[in-house]
């Protein structure tokens, strides 16, 4: 389920994932969902009446956060010496994989939109390839300009080694 098979003699050059900044919203939500119930029940001395419900609630919030973290961890962008692969999990049991051979890549570009992306230096790298109806988007990547340059470097080294 969480494994991706490579072609014979294929090597992974680099693995990218979304920046950790995308987990901030989940972390903030987890803090709010844990802090406020505990705070008010302890403040008004109602903890004894609702202790089991509060513990179940806390466990559910931690399971939710663990699920979000695991999904973030499993969503990867693999650059091998032969192809570019995007593995995206919507849930733990719903996976979608996009891939293209490196020799089909036509263009690589990036964009940084908005205050938060500019502040935390992350954005989207767009890869257009022959045979794909839509470009491949590497979303929320740290240092997208460096990622774009690295992909071009790998592509150019592949092109020179063929001639």
C-alpha positions in Angstrom: 0.0 0.0 0.0 2.7 2.5 0.9 5.4 1.1 -1.4 6.4 2.3 -4.9 8.3 0.0 -7.2 11.1 1.4 -9.4 12.1 0.2 -12.8 15.1 -2.1 -13.1 18.3 -0.2 -12.6 16.3 3.0 -11.8 17.7 5.1 -9.0 16.0 7.8 -7.0 17.8 11.2 -7.4 15.7 13.1 -4.9 12.5 12.9 -2.9 10.4 16.1 -2.3 7.4 16.6 -0.1 5.3 19.5 0.8 6.7 22.0 3.2 6.1 21.5 6.9 4.3 24.8 6.8 1.2 23.1 5.4 0.9 21.2 8.7 0.5 24.5 10.7 -3.3 24.6 10.1 -3.6 21.1 11.5 -1.4 21.8 14.4 -3.4 25.0 15.2 -6.7 23.1 14.9 -5.4 20.3 17.1 -4.3 22.8 19.8 -7.7 24.6 19.8 -9.7 21.3 19.9 -7.6 20.0 22.8 -7.0 23.2 24.8 -10.5 24.7 25.0 -12.4 21.7 26.2 -9.7 20.9 28.8 -9.4 24.5 29.9 -13.2 25.1 30.4 -13.9 21.8 32.1 -11.0 22.2 34.5 -11.8 25.9 35.1 -15.4 25.2 36.0 -14.5 22.0 37.9 -16.6 19.8 35.5 -13.8 17.4 34.7 -15.1 14.6 37.0 -18.4 14.6 35.2 -17.0 14.5 31.7 -13.6 12.8 32.1 -14.3 9.8 29.8 -15.8 12.0 27.1 -12.9 14.3 27.3 -10.4 11.5 27.0 -12.2 10.0 24.0 -12.4 13.5 22.5 -8.6 14.0 23.0 -7.8 10.6 21.5 -10.0 11.4 18.4 -8.2 14.7 17.9 -4.8 13.0 18.2 -5.9 10.3 15.7 -7.1 13.0 13.3 -3.7 14.8 13.6 -1.8 11.6 13.2 -3.8 10.8 10.0 -3.1 14.3 8.6 0.6 13.9 9.4 0.7 10.4 7.8 -1.0 11.7 4.6 1.5 14.5 4.5 4.4 12.1 4.9 3.1 9.7 2.2 2.5 12.4 -0.4 5.8 12.5 -2.2 7.3 13.8 -5.5 10.1 11.4 -6.7 12.7 12.4 -9.2 14.5 9.4 -10.5 17.2 9.1 -13.1 14.4 8.0 -15.6 11.2 9.7 -14.6 9.2 12.1 -12.5 6.6 10.5 -10.2 3.9 12.2 -8.1 2.3 10.0 -5.4 -0.7 11.6 -3.8 -2.8 10.0 -1.1 -6.2 11.5 -0.5 -6.9 9.1 2.3 -4.8 6.2 3.6 -6.5 3.9 1.2 -6.9 6.2 -1.8 -3.7 6.7 -3.8 -3.2 8.4 -7.2 0.1 8.3 -9.1 1.2 10.5 -12.0 4.4 9.9 -13.8 6.3 10.9 -16.9 9.6 9.9 -18.4 12.2 12.6 -18.1 12.7 12.7 -21.9 9.0 13.8 -22.2 9.4 16.9 -20.1 8.9 20.0 -22.1 9.0 22.8 -19.5 9.5 23.4 -15.8 8.3 26.5 -14.1 7.3 27.7 -10.6 5.1 30.2 -8.9 4.9 31.7 -5.5 1.5 33.3 -4.7 0.5 35.3 -1.7 1.9 36.5 1.5 2.4 33.2 3.3 4.1 31.5 0.4 6.4 34.5 0.0 7.1 34.6 3.7 7.8 30.9 4.2 9.4 30.5 0.7 7.3 27.8 -0.7 5.2 27.5 -3.9 4.2 25.3 -6.8 6.5 23.8 -9.4 4.7 23.0 -12.7 6.1 20.4 -15.1 4.7 20.1 -18.6 5.3 16.9 -20.4 4.5 15.3 -23.8 1.6 12.9 -23.5 0.0 14.4 -20.5 -3.2 16.4 -20.8 -2.5 18.5 -17.8 0.8 19.6 -16.2 2.2 17.9 -13.1 2.0 20.2 -10.1 4.4 19.8 -7.2 2.4 21.8 -4.7 3.7 23.6 -1.6 7.3 22.8 -2.3 10.0 24.6 -0.3 12.4 26.8 -2.4 10.5 26.2 -5.7 13.0 28.1 -7.8 15.8 25.8 -6.5 13.6 22.7 -7.2 12.9 23.9 -10.7 16.7 24.5 -11.3 17.5 21.1 -9.9 15.0 19.4 -12.2 16.5 21.2 -15.2 20.0 20.1 -14.1 18.9 16.5 -13.9 17.1 16.8 -17.3 20.1 18.4 -18.9 22.5 15.7 -17.5 20.1 13.1 -18.9 20.1 14.7 -22.3 23.9 15.1 -22.5 24.4 11.4 -21.5 22.2 10.2 -24.4 24.2 12.0 -27.1 
